[in-house]
Structure formats: structure tokens, C-alpha cells
Amino acid sequence: MSLPKLHQESIVSHVGVGQDPAYGSVSTPIYQTVTYQHPGGELGRYDYTRTENPTRTGLSEGLAALEGGAGATLFSSGMAAIVALFHLLKQGDHIVLTNDVYGGTYRVLVDVFQHFGLTYTFVDTRNLEAVADAIRPETRLVFVETPSNPLLMISPIRALAELAHQHRARLAVDNTFMTAVRQRPLELGADYVVYSATKYLAGHNDVLAGALIAQSADEQDRIHALANSTGGVLAPFDAWLVMRGIKTLAVRLDRQEANAQRIAAFLAEHPQVARVFYPGLAQHPGHALHRQQASGPGAMISFQLRAEHRYADFMNALRLVLPAVSLGGTESLITHPFSETHRELPEEVRLALGIRPGLLRLSVGLEHADDLIDDLAQALDRLKG
Ligand SMILES: Cc1ncc(COP(=O)(O)O)c(C=O)c1O
């Protein structure tokens, strides 16, 4: 039965539903099996779980529908999905990337792919001229995080896709901070969307997962073959956890975003806070552009303390917000990018970008906004004097 075009809320709440041919169970079962019987020697749809698994299929079909992609290949972590994306390239190819990408993306290029002959240039992808200048004849990929991590910089997806295509390169967007419920890069011309599904998609800080979604079916087949060859696929139970989490994605984001909007306004007025980075604030330099390409500002906020070197006092004083890396889950988490998520970047690069010791990144969770604001306020008060 074909359904009318559905809203994202309806798609997420039905991810994996109706996938069980044996008993019609509503929730897709966990097919905890490595292999499948083939009576008579005929290979069926399922053969070996590294290649395909029915629980993973339920999630990948749902994610592809949500994103508007040709399919979705699921990996054991966001990094495994990013590695698969880079594996689509060959020796001598060049990548242009957002200069404050997630530290792990930076690290895998420098520590791993550089040794296999991939080259790369980090630029401010907000600036089309800087991207055009960085593109070389051998550039095959432009890789963008928008909003970026941790500075929430906004890059123009449609214009970057056009620019990349003019040079026979492809555009990939790390959509981890937004998800397809807020931003659909493939509709704006991107060729790939990559996820740490560990974050908002799964949403509960309890499972590592990644996804790579392509615009074209041929590319998706290549990615699927790569996943099967390299083996970093998502396990059935982990696929089930992501599937269970994703059903509430739309409502979680609504609430987390409403909380974040209030918290960002509170921080922007606070005397101990020098600067707030949040695309939902009118003073954010990417505010207007973000509104054109996304339907909400998300729930990630970064802010700079005036008492630059007292970040540890501030973090230790928090009672409700947990000091931990990661983001996008039900619990609010605070991270110190300078020493944690972005420590891989050379110090001079961090400082030049604005990833300073006083910068904190807050992933706003589902607690009551008043409680979160009270907690932040009492910890900021400790910095007085
Ligand atoms: C924007 C972004 N992309 C990718 C990753 C890597 O994902 P994972 O930790 O699931 O490997 C992260 C992790 O924090 C991230 O924040």
C-alpha cells in the first residue's frame, strides 16, 4: 500500500514498522543471527549479517525515507561512516573541509588517510571564495559540517553543492547536529549525508552508530559493498536501539530546541558570558542563512566564559548538567572542546578558530528549562570576583 507523502514526524515514528513477515509484530524484532538458512542451496535475501540483517534493514529503509536518499548504509559508529565516505576516494584525490570539523574527522585524515595518499585543505566553508580558492583539479569532495562543531558556523549548502559540481567534486554534509527533521541536505543539492547516529538519531546516550546516505542508487550500492568489505557494520541490537530511539526524534528535538532557545537567551544576557554561539539568536552571523536551509536552530549551544581559565570551576559546579563528551541525548551534557573533542587540532589552529580555553559546548537535553537555567546560573555565580 503506498502512503501519501508524510511529514517527518510520521516517518520517524514508523521507522521499522511493518517489517516482520513472520508474525506482523509492530516493533521490528532483533534478528540476533549471523547467518541464515538456505534450503536447497538457494541464497535468499539474507545471507550473512555483515552483508545484511533484517533489523538493520528496518532502520536503513526508515532513514533513507527520512533523508530522501537512495538508501542508507549503517555503520558501527559515525567515524566508521565517515571512513566509508573517504574510502570512496582514491590515492591522489583531494578533499576540502570545514575548518572546525569534529576532531575525529580531522584525526582520521591526518593519522590514517594521509598515509594512503589523500590530501586535504581545511577552510572556512562559510566563504565561497575561500572554498573556490582551495579547490584543485584533483579535488573530489567538499565535506561540510553546518552548523559546525563546536562553533555553530553556518555554511551555504546549496551554493557549496553548485560550486563542488562545477569542479566535478561531490558535496558531503555531516548532518549530525540537525538531522533530516530539521535540515535535508540532499534536497539542497548535496550528494551524501553522513551521521553520527550516536547523537540525536539514537538520542539516549546508550549506543554508537553511524550512517551514510547517498543521493544516487549507484553510489549507495558502492557504499553498501564497501561496508560489507570493510566490516564496520551496525550490530542487530544496536540497530534496534537506534530504531527505538529515532521514533521520538521529532518530539525530542522540539523540546530540546525550545529549551536551547531559552538557555541561549539567558546566557547571552549573563555578565560572566563573553559570547554565545547559537544559530537561533538573531545576532548569530549565520542566523538568516540557517533559517533558509533548516527548519529550526537545533539544541547545541557554545559559549565563551569571560573568566577564560576558570572553565573547570564552572563545569565542576554544575549539578544537573553532566560534564561529558557527546551530544544529542536526553541528558544535558557539557564539553570543553579545547581539551576534549577538538584536542586533535594543533593549538594554534584551535586558537585561530576561536576554540579557546573558555569555550564550552552545551548539548541541551530534555530536563525542564527552568532547572537547567538555575543550574547554569548557580555555576556561573561561582565565577564572580
Ligand atoms: C559532528 C560529528 N560527526 C561525527 C562524529 C563521530 O561519531 P561517533 O562518535 O559516533 O563515531 C561526532 C562525534 O562526536 C560528531 O560530533
The ligand as a Gaussian input file, in Angstrom:
#p B3LYP/6-31G(d) Opt

LIG

0 1
 C       29.569000      16.132000      14.125000
 C       30.118000      14.762000      14.430000
 N       30.393000      13.924000      13.417000
 C       30.881000      12.684000      13.650000
 C       31.153000      12.234000      14.925000
 C       31.716000      10.836000      15.145000
 O       30.703000       9.986000      15.565000
 P       30.891000       8.685000      16.517000
 O       31.328000       9.188000      17.853000
 O       29.537000       8.060000      16.510000
 O       31.928000       7.838000      15.869000
 C       30.873000      13.071000      16.013000
 C       31.133000      12.602000      17.392000
 O       31.088000      13.353000      18.340000
 C       30.351000      14.365000      15.754000
 O       30.079000      15.217000      16.766000

